[in-house]
């Protein structure tokens, strides 16, 4: 679990941008974290401690899930696999359509990079309604692997994204809630 000190630092650092990308959405801008290398390192240490020795591979969801997911994979000494928006990866790919709180989209991963039986950590920066992460978990399962964990920097309470993820019987972790 994250220390109260880390939670406080993140609350003071992450900026709230109202009405972005559309009116009514409160965008949580994590980019100020990258201005403080020590804070970034603390975040990676916290997220890595959650996953130590429990996963075989880390999948990061485009695009902000890469910002922490790659570092988590390196720290755990396991492979990192991209989960990208449709049309960004060369074939063969596996696709999954899902709904967002403000539209719908398709995500993909390269076929065969996730191996049957692997224990997978899916990481993204933010858990909102859970639609994107649920679609990522379906991509993992389509390849015969098991989602062991979900990790997030932040979660939006009140949107109940974790409810969508409980069906995967995986650990769910986030450092802080807004």
ABEGO torsion letter per residue (X at the ends): XBBAAAAAAAAAABBBBBGOABBGBBBBBAAAAAABAAAAAAAAAAAAAAABGABABBBBBOAAAAAAAAAAAAAAGBBBBBBBBBGABBOBBBBBBBBBAAEBBBBBBBBGABBBGBBBBBBBABBBAGAAAAAAAAAAAAAGBBBABBBBABBBBGAGAAAAAAAAGBBBBBABBX
